[in-house]
């Protein structure tokens, strides 16, 4: 786990405390333990977990320090990435995790309890439904997602959660530049504007990765997101 601390400092300028390192270690143990019973991740090597899950999640800090969020939502969090890793790094963060698969949501709740993380809410539901609830619609400084959907679909999930003046952060692979071009119209319809793409290079990982940053400049029309499944089947064009 010391390697994670070194990478975090070298890449991100983040100094992880002993308590934070211990939290990541406990998180890793829970992930490996639960992964024997339910499919949480295909990555079972501890070093790769630290790189492809923990460090990858923390690369959000390349963007977030520009305007540290008070309230963030992680949509399609799966086993808690990137949200719970960011919570460990930012203990003051008020965090909501949205996960439609019940067993994965249960795992996230166990991690929150075992690590003693405060101000974390786990919502077991579809993003299309949650985004229409008054407690969640346009209430967040940041909406974040990793490897959830094509960007044209993903922005329909994320932008409704963000207040005007807030930010969407999509963690994408090597197709990000093409996806941004294809999603320009959808982003405009939903009240967003692309700020920038940031390339990310992880140690021992060959493929290119990107952080796509979209600013919320206008309210999202009330009909979005559309009903469950429609954003994926018929992305906005």
C-alpha positions in Angstrom: 0.0 0.0 0.0 3.0 2.3 0.3 3.3 2.2 -3.5 -0.2 3.7 -3.6 0.9 6.5 -1.3 4.0 7.2 -3.5 2.0 7.3 -6.7 -0.7 9.5 -5.1 2.0 12.0 -4.1 4.0 11.8 -7.4 1.0 12.1 -9.7 -1.4 14.1 -7.7 0.5 15.9 -4.9 -1.7 14.0 -2.4 -0.1 13.0 0.9 -2.1 10.1 2.3 -2.0 9.8 6.1 -1.4 6.5 7.9 -5.1 6.4 8.7 -6.0 6.9 5.0 -3.6 4.2 3.9 -5.1 1.8 6.5 -8.6 2.7 5.2 -7.5 1.7 1.7 -6.0 -1.5 3.0 -9.3 -2.5 4.7 -11.2 -1.5 1.6 -9.0 -3.8 -0.5 -9.5 -6.7 1.9 -13.3 -6.3 1.9 -13.3 -6.1 -1.9 -11.3 -9.3 -2.2 -13.4 -11.1 0.4 -16.7 -10.1 -1.1 -15.5 -10.8 -4.7 -15.3 -14.5 -3.8 -19.1 -14.4 -3.4 -20.3 -11.8 -5.9 -18.8 -10.3 -9.0 -17.5 -6.9 -8.0 -14.4 -6.8 -10.1 -12.4 -8.8 -12.5 -9.2 -7.4 -11.0 -8.0 -9.7 -8.2 -4.3 -8.8 -8.0 -3.8 -6.4 -5.0 -1.3 -4.3 -6.9 -3.6 -3.9 -9.8 -6.5 -3.1 -7.5 -4.3 -0.3 -6.1 -3.6 1.0 -9.6 -6.7 0.4 -11.6 -9.3 1.1 -8.8 -7.8 3.2 -6.0 -5.2 5.3 -7.9 -7.5 5.6 -11.0 -10.3 6.9 -8.7 -7.9 9.4 -7.1 -7.0 10.9 -10.5 -10.2 12.9 -10.1 -8.1 15.1 -7.9 -6.4 16.4 -11.0 -9.6 18.3 -11.5 -11.4 18.6 -8.2 -8.8 20.8 -6.4 -9.6 23.6 -8.8 -12.9 23.9 -6.9 -13.2 21.5 -4.0 -16.8 20.1 -3.8 -18.9 20.0 -0.7 -21.5 17.6 -2.1 -20.8 14.9 -4.8 -22.7 12.0 -6.3 -21.2 9.0 -7.9 -23.5 7.4 -10.4 -23.2 3.7 -11.2 -20.6 3.3 -8.5 -20.4 -0.5 -8.6 -18.0 -1.4 -5.8 -17.6 2.2 -4.8 -15.3 3.6 -7.4 -14.5 6.4 -7.6 -16.7 7.7 -4.8 -15.5 5.9 -1.8 -11.8 6.4 -2.7 -12.5 10.1 -3.0 -14.3 10.1 0.4 -11.2 8.6 2.0 -9.1 11.3 0.4 -11.6 14.1 1.2 -13.1 13.2 4.6 -15.3 16.3 4.7 -17.0 15.4 1.4 -20.8 14.7 1.6 -21.2 11.8 -0.8 -24.1 10.0 -2.4 -23.5 6.6 -4.2 -26.1 5.5 -6.7 -26.0 1.8 -7.7 -28.9 -0.2 -9.2 -27.5 -3.7 -8.4 -28.6 -4.5 -4.8 -25.6 -6.7 -3.9 -23.1 -4.0 -5.0 -25.1 -1.4 -3.1 -24.9 -3.7 0.0 -21.1 -4.0 -0.4 -20.8 -0.2 -0.5 -22.8 0.1 2.7 -20.5 -2.5 4.4 -17.4 -0.5 3.3 -18.9 2.7 4.7 -19.7 1.0 8.0 -16.4 -0.8 8.3 -14.3 2.3 7.5 -16.5 4.5 9.7 -17.2 6.9 6.9 -19.6 9.7 7.7 -22.0 11.7 5.4 -22.2 8.9 2.8 -25.6 7.8 1.5 -26.0 4.7 -0.7 -29.0 4.7 -3.0 -30.0 1.4 -4.5 -32.0 2.6 -7.6 -31.6 3.6 -11.2 -30.1 7.0 -12.0 -33.0 7.9 -14.3 -35.4 7.6 -11.3 -33.2 9.2 -8.6 -32.5 12.3 -10.8 -36.2 13.3 -10.7 -36.4 13.2 -6.8 -36.3 16.7 -5.3 -33.6 15.8 -2.8 -31.2 14.9 -5.6 -32.2 17.0 -8.6 -29.7 19.8 -9.3 -28.4 19.5 -5.7 -24.8 18.5 -6.2 -21.5 20.4 -6.8 -20.1 17.4 -8.7 -21.6 14.3 -10.5 -19.0 11.7 -11.2 -19.1 8.3 -13.1 -16.5 5.8 -14.2 -17.0 3.3 -17.0 -20.8 3.5 -16.9 -22.0 4.3 -20.4 -21.2 6.1 -23.7 -20.9 9.8 -23.0 -24.0 10.7 -24.9 -26.0 8.5 -22.5 -23.9 9.3 -19.5 -24.5 13.1 -19.5 -28.2 12.4 -19.4 -27.7 10.5 -16.2 -25.3 13.0 -14.7 -26.2 16.6 -15.6 -29.7 16.5 -14.0 -28.0 15.9 -10.6 -25.7 19.0 -10.8 -26.6 22.5 -9.8 -26.0 25.3 -12.3 -22.4 26.3 -11.7 -21.5 22.7 -10.8 -19.5 20.1 -12.7 -19.8 16.7 -14.3 -16.7 14.5 -14.3 -16.8 11.5 -16.6 -13.9 9.0 -16.4 -13.4 7.5 -19.8 -11.1 5.4 -21.9 -9.3 6.0 -25.2 -12.5 6.7 -27.1 -13.1 9.9 -25.0 -12.3 12.5 -27.7 -14.6 10.8 -30.2 -17.4 10.4 -27.6 -17.1 14.1 -26.6 -17.6 15.1 -30.2 -20.6 12.8 -30.6 -22.1 14.1 -27.3 -21.9 17.8 -28.0 -25.6 18.2 -28.9 -26.7 16.1 -25.9 -24.6 18.2 -23.5 -26.0 21.4 -24.9 -29.6 20.2 -24.6 -29.0 19.1 -21.0 -27.5 22.5 -19.9 -23.8 21.6 -20.1 -20.7 22.8 -21.8 -17.4 20.9 -22.2 -14.6 22.5 -20.4 -11.7 20.2 -21.2 -10.3 16.7 -21.5 -7.4 15.7 -19.3 -5.3 12.7 -20.3 -4.4 10.3 -17.5 -1.5 7.9 -17.5 -1.5 5.2 -14.8 1.6 3.2 -13.9 1.8 -0.2 -15.6 -1.3 0.5 -17.7 -0.9 0.9 -21.4 -4.3 2.2 -22.6 -5.1 5.9 -22.6 -7.5 7.3 -20.1 -9.2 10.7 -19.9 -11.1 12.9 -17.5 -13.9 14.7 -19.3 -15.0 17.8 -17.5 -18.4 19.3 -18.3 -19.7 22.5 -16.6 -23.4 23.0 -15.9 -24.3 26.4 -17.4 -28.1 26.1 -17.5 -30.9 24.2 -15.8 -31.6 20.7 -17.3 -35.1 20.6 -18.9 -37.5 18.8 -16.6 -38.2 15.9 -19.0 -34.6 14.6 -18.6 -33.5 12.0 -17.8 -36.0 10.1 -19.7 -37.5 6.8 -18.4 -35.3 3.9 -17.4 -33.5 2.4 -20.3 -34.3 5.1 -22.9 -31.1 7.1 -22.6 -29.1 4.0 -23.4 -31.3 2.8 -26.2 -31.9 6.2 -27.8 -29.0 8.6 -26.8 -29.7 12.3 -27.5 -28.4 13.6 -30.8 
